Amino acid sequence: MHCWKSINVKKQYGLDRLYLMSALIALGVFMTFYIVLNILYSNPLSDKNFLLFIGAILAIYPLHKLFHFLPLIGCRRSIRVIIKKQLKVVPMISLHITEPVAKIRFILTLLSPFLAINTAIIISSMMMPAYSHYFAMLLAYHCGLCLTDLIYIRNLAHSPKDALIEETDNGFEILVPEAVV
């Protein structure tokens, strides 16, 4: 196996640019989803259950990480969970894979939080239109969180089918057999 390509989104785009892109995507998703929900449902909005909304905002990040973990459940021995504190208060959870993983499994790992959580938020917003503004904010926040995952998926989409993905300190490496050059 040899390295076909290395991907480091933080180095490629820079943290400031990633944060800006994430904020812009979140803003765009919020405006679009909120307008669509207001067109579809004319129910008055409710500000009840605000504490539940705050709890949901706080739960999105750990749920996001949990859904990253679920497709890798078969290789849980090769996963390290690292919890760091950002700004001395906010815990940052990182999952590091210590062994190479098949490309399709890795793409599924990156895509699963986006599909599962966003689907749940969209269905919930249709079931409870009085809280559509809360669901629009939750969807926007989660889409902003998913930006780096989607960038990695875009980079992996053009790699060879039989590639393996290995995580390193500098990002991800796409490994291919010697004959695929």
ZIJORA-V284822 format. One record per backbone hydrogen bond with DSSP energy under -0.5 kcal/mol. CO is the residue of the C=O (numbers start at 1). NH is the residue of the N-H. If there is no record, write none. Layout:
co	nh
CO	NH
CO	NH
//
This chain:
co	nh
2	176
5	174
7	172
8	12
9	13
9	14
10	14
14	18
15	19
16	20
17	21
18	22
19	23
20	24
21	25
22	26
23	27
24	28
25	29
26	30
27	31
28	32
29	33
30	34
31	35
32	36
33	37
34	38
35	39
36	40
37	41
47	50
49	53
50	54
51	55
52	56
53	57
54	58
55	59
56	60
57	61
58	62
59	63
60	64
61	65
62	66
63	67
64	68
65	69
66	70
67	71
69	72
70	73
72	75
73	76
75	78
76	79
78	98
78	99
80	82
80	96
82	84
82	94
84	86
84	92
86	89
86	90
89	91
90	86
91	93
92	84
94	82
94	96
96	80
96	98
97	167
101	165
102	106
103	107
104	108
105	109
106	110
107	111
108	112
109	113
111	115
112	116
113	117
113	118
114	118
115	119
116	120
117	121
118	122
119	123
120	124
121	125
122	126
123	127
124	128
128	131
129	132
130	46
131	134
131	135
132	136
133	137
134	138
135	139
136	140
137	141
138	142
139	143
140	144
141	145
142	146
144	147
146	150
147	151
148	152
149	153
150	154
151	155
152	156
153	157
155	158
156	159
160	163
163	103
164	166
164	175
165	101
166	173
168	171
171	168
172	7
173	166
173	175
174	4
174	5
175	164
176	2
177	180
178	181
//
